Amino acid sequence: MGNFRKLQKCRLCSGEFYKTSVKLLDSPLANELYPSREQSLVADTFALEIVMCTDCKHIQLRHIVDPGRLFSDYIYASGTSATFKNHFYKLAEKIADLIPGGIALEVGSNDGTLLEALRDHGIVTIGVEPSEYLAKMSQSKCDFIYHDFLNETLCREILEKHGPLDLVVGNNVFAHIDDLMAAFKNVTELLKTDGYFVFEVAHVLSLVQNHLFDTIYHEHMSYHSVTSLKPLLSKIGLNLIEVEEIETHGGSIRVICQKSSTKSTTSDTIKNILAKESFAKLESDDWIPEFNDYMKVLLQKTNAAISDFPGNTIWFGYGAPAKAVTFINEFNLVSLNIRGIIDDNPEKQEKFLPVSGIGVVSKDQLLKEIVGYPSKSEFACIIFPWNLSEEIVEKLPSLDGKTFRAVWFLPTFKERRINK
């Protein structure tokens, strides 16, 4: 466990941290799945805590695991979700309007879903992806792919080969970067004058207001607000043009900025978001005690919802994203004896979640087990990626005519009776 360190200063401005923090139980690495249950049960665990800078108000993970361990074998694939495929196609349309016929680079290009949509719109596409598995998946979907982290050396190589770029885009990747200041500077270096930087990140406002504690895990090193992003972007020569609130991941922001020495006036939309963040107390640490207090209430509500099910209920899950590991670990759902979690990503199937030892399976694998239970058995399915709950409800399998209940606990408890 030597690939682990504790931040002493803010990763953006080297400021001090407030003394209050959100501290969850020590947790395994959420995307580190294991080939055997025995291995998964003894997985490493690390402190899981978010802190806030007293100066720039950036909210961040305090305990950092080496990115090489976190992302070199990363297997989350955007293209397994119809919701995200549609989202990225619409984003590609917006980018094509900004830079018609231009050249765009995606940082953390994942399986190439966005790059493919951009290429369909006539954009020359470059992907940068540290996961070998995902880089190989995206090779046929873009014009150029670099299997690496975005660093100074790679930036020089890209500039020598392609010249300054019209646009750099990053989706749900700038929460995953340890040296965030260096990453933003690298992006700025890649852009031509008046080039665009477009990125999407989960909005910490949603995390705080909706108590989305399961979005806290070691891959998420930063929790972004416009309050902290606006001065940072200005400092490195990026002019903040617009911020859009979007629905992905339970509440995100799409930030659009431009490499320009001319400063634009702050839009009404940005002013409105800043006002919302201020109302949620994100200009100080006042939100932290309230968040911690509500975590206790949320545990009580979750236990109460579970207790409404008969004691002999047979539980299974759908979706094995990182947030499932945090939720199961924090609220001890291992006590439910979950029979398995269906996931549509074949690279996750036949593996086991860390510490809980719950198996990730295909629909067919789970059905084979469930069909053998007595006809009077009660069944319940936990949808862990609650942000995709409506899409997943449509995917839920028929249990040989058995009626069962699908539930998800965040942002609020919901239940759907399934009879297919």
NUDO-897455 format. One record per residue (C-alpha): x, y, z; residue number from 0. Coordinates in steps of 0.25 Angstrom, whole numbers, always signed. Example, Ala and Ser with C-alpha at 12.3 -4.5 7.8 and 13.67 -1.06 7.14 Angstrom:
      u      v      w  resi
    +49    -18    +31     0
    +55     -4    +29     1
END
This chain:
      u      v      w  resi
     +0     +0     +0     0
    +12     +9     -2     1
     +5    +16    -14     2
     -3    +25     -5     3
     -1    +39     +1     4
     -8    +49     +9     5
    -10    +63     +4     6
     -5    +74    +13     7
     -9    +86     +5     8
    -19    +89     -6     9
    -16    +83    -20    10
    -19    +96    -27    11
    -14   +108    -18    12
     -6   +101     -7    13
    -16   +107     +3    14
    -19   +101    +16    15
    -31    +92    +19    16
    -43    +95    +28    17
    -42    +86    +40    18
    -56    +80    +37    19
    -57    +69    +27    20
    -66    +58    +21    21
    -60    +45    +26    22
    -66    +32    +21    23
    -62    +18    +25    24
    -49    +13    +20    25
    -52     +8     +6    26
    -46     -1     -5    27
    -43     +4    -19    28
    -57     +5    -25    29
    -52     +0    -39    30
    -43    -10    -35    31
    -50    -23    -38    32
    -44    -37    -35    33
    -44    -50    -42    34
    -48    -58    -30    35
    -56    -56    -18    36
    -45    -60     -8    37
    -36    -49    -14    38
    -47    -38    -13    39
    -50    -41     +2    40
    -36    -37     +5    41
    -35    -24     -4    42
    -27    -12     +1    43
    -35     -1     +7    44
    -31    +13     +8    45
    -36    +25    +16    46
    -48    +33     +9    47
    -49    +47    +13    48
    -52    +60     +6    49
    -47    +74    +10    50
    -49    +88     +6    51
    -38    +99     +4    52
    -40   +111    +12    53
    -34   +120     +1    54
    -40   +116    -13    55
    -51   +107     -7    56
    -47    +95    -15    57
    -53    +82    -10    58
    -44    +70    -11    59
    -40    +56     -7    60
    -30    +57     +4    61
    -24    +43     +3    62
    -18    +40    -11    63
    -15    +26    -18    64
     -5    +26    -29    65
    -13    +29    -42    66
     -5    +17    -49    67
    -12     +7    -40    68
    -26    +15    -41    69
    -26    +16    -57    70
    -17     +7    -64    71
    -27     -4    -64    72
    -39     +4    -64    73
    -51     -3    -71    74
    -63     +6    -69    75
    -68     +8    -83    76
    -77    +20    -87    77
    -84    +13    -99    78
    -91     +2    -90    79
   -101    +13    -87    80
   -111    +18    -97    81
   -113    +30    -88    82
    -99    +34    -89    83
    -98    +30   -104    84
   -109    +40   -107    85
   -103    +51    -98    86
    -90    +50   -105    87
    -96    +51   -119    88
   -103    +64   -115    89
    -90    +69   -109    90
    -83    +66   -122    91
    -94    +74   -129    92
    -90    +86   -120    93
    -75    +84   -122    94
    -77    +83   -138    95
    -84    +97   -137    96
    -73   +103   -129    97
    -62    +98   -139    98
    -68    +93   -152    99
    -58    +84   -159   100
    -47    +86   -148   101
    -38    +77   -140   102
    -42    +73   -126   103
    -35    +65   -115   104
    -42    +58   -104   105
    -35    +56    -91   106
    -39    +42    -85   107
    -46    +38    -97   108
    -51    +25    -91   109
    -56    +15   -102   110
    -57    +26   -112   111
    -72    +28   -112   112
    -71    +44   -113   113
    -59    +43   -123   114
    -68    +35   -132   115
    -79    +44   -131   116
    -70    +56   -134   117
    -64    +49   -146   118
    -78    +47   -151   119
    -79    +62   -151   120
    -67    +64   -159   121
    -57    +67   -148   122
    -43    +62   -148   123
    -42    +54   -135   124
    -30    +51   -125   125
    -32    +43   -113   126
    -23    +42   -100   127
    -26    +30    -92   128
    -18    +24    -81   129
    -25    +10    -80   130
    -20     +0    -90   131
    -33     -7    -91   132
    -41     +6    -94   133
    -30    +11   -103   134
    -31     -1   -112   135
    -46     +0   -112   136
    -46    +14   -117   137
    -35    +12   -128   138
    -46     +9   -139   139
    -54    +21   -135   140
    -45    +33   -136   141
    -34    +38   -145   142
    -22    +37   -135   143
    -21    +31   -121   144
    -10    +32   -111   145
     -9    +22   -100   146
     -4    +31    -89   147
     -7    +41    -78   148
     -7    +55    -83   149
     +6    +61    -79   150
    +16    +71    -84   151
    +24    +61    -92   152
    +11    +56    -99   153
     +6    +70   -101   154
    +19    +74   -109   155
    +18    +61   -117   156
     +3    +65   -121   157
     +7    +79   -124   158
    +18    +75   -133   159
    +10    +65   -141   160
     -4    +73   -141   161
     -1    +87   -138   162
     -9    +95   -128   163
    -23    +90   -127   164
    -37    +96   -129   165
    -43    +90   -117   166
    -40    +81   -105   167
    -51    +73    -98   168
    -52    +65    -85   169
    -64    +58    -79   170
    -64    +53    -65   171
    -49    +53    -65   172
    -44    +66    -58   173
    -49    +60    -45   174
    -39    +49    -47   175
    -26    +56    -48   176
    -17    +58    -36   177
     -9    +70    -42   178
    -21    +78    -47   179
    -13    +91    -49   180
     -3    +84    -58   181
    -14    +77    -66   182
    -21    +91    -69   183
     -8    +97    -73   184
     -5    +85    -82   185
    -19    +88    -88   186
    -16   +103    -90   187
     -3    +99    -97   188
    -10    +90   -107   189
    -20   +101   -111   190
    -18   +111   -122   191
    -22   +125   -119   192
    -37   +126   -117   193
    -38   +111   -117   194
    -48   +105   -108   195
    -47    +96    -95   196
    -60    +89    -92   197
    -61    +80    -80   198
    -72    +73    -72   199
    -71    +70    -57   200
    -80    +66    -46   201
    -85    +78    -39   202
    -82    +78    -24   203
    -95    +86    -22   204
   -103    +73    -26   205
    -94    +65    -17   206
    -96    +74     -5   207
   -111    +77     -7   208
   -115    +63    -10   209
   -105    +56     -1   210
    -99    +48    -12   211
    -89    +42     -3   212
    -87    +30    -12   213
    -80    +39    -23   214
    -69    +40    -13   215
    -58    +30    -16   216
    -43    +30    -19   217
    -44    +32    -34   218
    -51    +45    -31   219
    -40    +54    -26   220
    -47    +67    -28   221
    -62    +72    -26   222
    -64    +84    -34   223
    -72    +97    -32   224
    -72   +109    -41   225
    -68   +117    -29   226
    -54   +110    -29   227
    -53   +108    -44   228
    -55   +122    -49   229
    -42   +128    -43   230
    -34   +116    -46   231
    -38   +117    -61   232
    -35   +132    -61   233
    -21   +129    -55   234
    -17   +120    -66   235
    -22   +129    -78   236
    -35   +123    -80   237
    -47   +132    -81   238
    -60   +126    -75   239
    -71   +128    -86   240
    -82   +119    -81   241
    -86   +108    -71   242
    -98    +99    -73   243
   -105    +91    -63   244
   -107    +77    -68   245
   -114    +64    -63   246
   -103    +54    -65   247
    -97    +47    -52   248
   -109    +53    -44   249
   -105    +67    -46   250
    -93    +72    -54   251
    -88    +85    -61   252
    -82    +87    -75   253
    -72    +98    -75   254
    -68   +105    -88   255
    -56   +114    -88   256
    -47   +120    -98   257
    -32   +123    -99   258
    -33   +138   -100   259
    -27   +150    -93   260
    -40   +157    -95   261
    -49   +155    -82   262
    -64   +154    -85   263
    -74   +159    -75   264
    -80   +148    -66   265
    -93   +143    -72   266
   -106   +142    -64   267
   -105   +127    -64   268
    -92   +127    -57   269
    -97   +138    -47   270
   -109   +129    -44   271
   -100   +117    -42   272
    -91   +125    -33   273
   -103   +129    -25   274
   -108   +115    -23   275
    -94   +111    -18   276
    -94   +122     -9   277
   -108   +119     -3   278
   -103   +104     -1   279
    -92   +110     +7   280
    -81   +106     -2   281
    -73   +118     +0   282
    -69   +113    +14   283
    -69   +100    +21   284
    -83   +102    +28   285
    -89    +91    +19   286
    -80    +80    +24   287
    -86    +78    +38   288
   -100    +78    +32   289
    -96    +68    +22   290
    -90    +59    +32   291
   -102    +60    +41   292
   -111    +56    +29   293
   -102    +44    +26   294
   -107    +38    +39   295
   -122    +41    +35   296
   -119    +35    +22   297
   -114    +22    +28   298
   -127    +21    +37   299
   -136    +24    +25   300
   -128    +13    +17   301
   -129     +3    +28   302
   -144     +6    +30   303
   -147     +4    +15   304
   -140     -9    +15   305
   -147    -14    +27   306
   -160    -13    +20   307
   -156    -25    +11   308
   -159    -39    +17   309
   -147    -45    +24   310
   -146    -56    +13   311
   -145    -46     +1   312
   -135    -50     -9   313
   -127    -38    -13   314
   -119    -35    -26   315
   -114    -23    -32   316
   -113    -16    -46   317
   -101     -8    -50   318
    -87     -9    -43   319
    -81     +5    -44   320
    -72    +11    -34   321
    -83    +17    -26   322
    -88     +3    -23   323
    -75     +0    -16   324
    -76    +13     -7   325
    -91    +10     -4   326
    -89     -4     -1   327
    -77     -2     +8   328
    -83    +11    +16   329
    -97     +5    +19   330
    -92    -10    +20   331
   -101    -16    +10   332
    -93    -28    +10   333
   -103    -33    +21   334
   -113    -34    +10   335
   -106    -46     +4   336
   -107    -40    -10   337
   -107    -51    -20   338
   -100    -44    -31   339
   -100    -31    -38   340
   -104    -31    -53   341
    -95    -22    -62   342
    -95    -20    -77   343
    -80    -18    -78   344
    -74    -32    -81   345
    -61    -28    -75   346
    -67    -26    -62   347
    -75    -40    -62   348
    -69    -52    -55   349
    -62    -42    -45   350
    -64    -38    -31   351
    -66    -25    -24   352
    -55    -22    -14   353
    -57    -25     +1   354
    -72    -29     -1   355
    -69    -41    -10   356
    -82    -39    -18   357
    -81    -45    -32   358
    -83    -37    -44   359
    -91    -45    -54   360
    -98    -45    -68   361
   -114    -45    -68   362
   -113    -60    -72   363
   -104    -64    -61   364
   -113    -58    -51   365
   -126    -63    -57   366
   -120    -77    -56   367
   -118    -76    -41   368
   -132    -69    -38   369
   -141    -78    -46   370
   -137    -89    -37   371
   -143    -82    -25   372
   -157    -86    -20   373
   -169    -79    -27   374
   -173    -72    -14   375
   -159    -66    -12   376
   -159    -50    -11   377
   -149    -43    -20   378
   -143    -29    -20   379
   -133    -22    -29   380
   -125    -10    -24   381
   -121     -1    -36   382
   -108     +4    -32   383
   -106    +14    -44   384
   -118    +22    -39   385
   -115    +33    -49   386
   -119    +23    -60   387
   -131    +17    -52   388
   -141    +19    -63   389
   -132    +13    -74   390
   -129     +1    -65   391
   -144     -2    -61   392
   -146     -4    -76   393
   -134    -14    -76   394
   -138    -22    -64   395
   -140    -37    -68   396
   -153    -45    -66   397
   -151    -54    -54   398
   -159    -66    -61   399
   -172    -58    -58   400
   -169    -55    -43   401
   -172    -41    -39   402
   -161    -33    -32   403
   -158    -19    -27   404
   -147    -10    -32   405
   -142     +0    -23   406
   -131    +11    -22   407
   -128    +20    -10   408
   -122    +33    -16   409
   -125    +44    -17   410
   -138    +39    -10   411
   -143    +25     -8   412
   -152    +20    -20   413
   -158     +7    -23   414
   -164     +1    -35   415
   -171    -12    -36   416
   -167    -21    -48   417
   -176    -31    -55   418
   -171    -35    -69   419
END
